[in-house]
Amino acid sequence: MTGIDETRALRNALGHFATGVTVVTTLADGGRPVGVTINSFGSLSLEPPLVLWSLANSSGNLSSFVAAPHFAVHVLAADQQALSERFAKSAADKFDDLEYAAGLGRIPLLSGCAAVFECTLQQCLDGGDHRILIGRVERFQANADTLPLLFYRGRYVVPRTGGAFSPASLLSTANG
């Protein structure tokens, strides 16, 4: 196997682990809102309340997140696939025509999410070709009636009651 083949095989194997889909937002220098779609979010500690996520070293937004004192992690709801796709692109201003509220330190807060965690940046660590960002959860909210959007084997899926899941493209809630 070549290096490229091994990398692809590893990516495919990792794809068997279903993850939540999140959008992380912050403010860049000058108060410009910045956001990215990630699936590398996780709980780190309950006491103190810490979460972590990672961003590729090659990301054009990395410097904004490393320099910002606050960020928000938005756990996307099953009907927010379009929002995930919007923030996954390299577009200059992903916030055009998008309504949002101001959170901790005026960071952008998106509505309709399954959960939102407003955090203070605690630490940045090297993680191979990514940076690992650790944040202290200052405020959070969760919508118990909302199913999350998931990513599994390279595609969006949503859970169904009873524990099964279906491709998001087959469900009306994910096609909005």
C-alpha positions, 0 to 999 in steps of 0.5 A, spaced: 500 500 500 502 506 498 502 512 503 496 515 499 492 508 499 494 507 507 491 514 508 485 513 505 484 506 508 485 509 515 480 515 513 475 509 511 476 505 517 475 512 522 469 513 518 465 507 521 465 511 528 459 515 527 460 522 530 456 528 531 456 534 526 458 541 529 459 548 527 464 552 531 464 560 531 468 565 534 470 572 532 476 574 528 480 580 529 476 586 527 470 583 530 469 579 523 465 572 525 468 566 523 466 559 523 467 552 521 464 545 520 468 540 524 466 533 527 472 532 532 468 535 538 468 531 545 467 532 552 474 532 556 472 533 563 466 535 567 470 538 573 472 543 571 467 543 565 472 542 559 471 540 551 475 539 546 475 539 538 481 540 533 482 544 526 487 542 521 493 546 521 492 548 513 485 551 515 485 558 513 481 560 520 486 556 524 489 563 526 483 566 528 481 560 533 487 560 536 487 568 537 480 568 540 479 568 547 472 565 546 468 560 541 462 556 541 460 549 539 454 548 536 451 541 535 447 541 529 440 538 529 438 533 524 435 538 519 441 543 519 445 539 514 445 545 509 448 549 515 453 544 516 455 544 508 455 552 508 460 552 514 464 546 511 466 551 505 472 556 504 467 561 502 470 568 505 463 570 509 459 564 511 455 569 515 452 573 509 444 573 510 445 568 516 441 571 522 445 569 529 445 572 536 451 575 540 454 570 546 460 570 550 465 575 548 460 577 542 461 570 539 456 568 534 450 563 536 446 560 531 439 558 532 435 551 532 441 547 534 441 541 538 446 544 543 450 550 544 457 550 548 460 557 549 467 556 551 473 560 554 479 558 550 484 554 555 489 551 551 492 549 544 496 543 543 499 540 537 496 534 534 500 532 528 496 535 522 491 538 527 491 543 532 487 541 538 483 546 542 481 545 549 475 550 552 472 551 558 464 551 558 462 557 561 454 557 558 451 551 555 444 550 552 440 543 550 434 542 546 431 535 549 426 535 543 431 535 537 435 529 534 442 531 532 445 530 525 451 525 525 456 523 520 457 516 518 462 513 513 462 519 509 455 521 509 450 525 513 445 520 517 440 522 523 438 517 528 431 514 529 427 513 535 429 506 537 436 507 535 437 506 528 439 511 523 438 513 516 441 517 511 440 524 512 438 524 504 432 520 505 429 524 511 425 530 509 427 533 516 434 533 513 433 536 506 429 542 509 
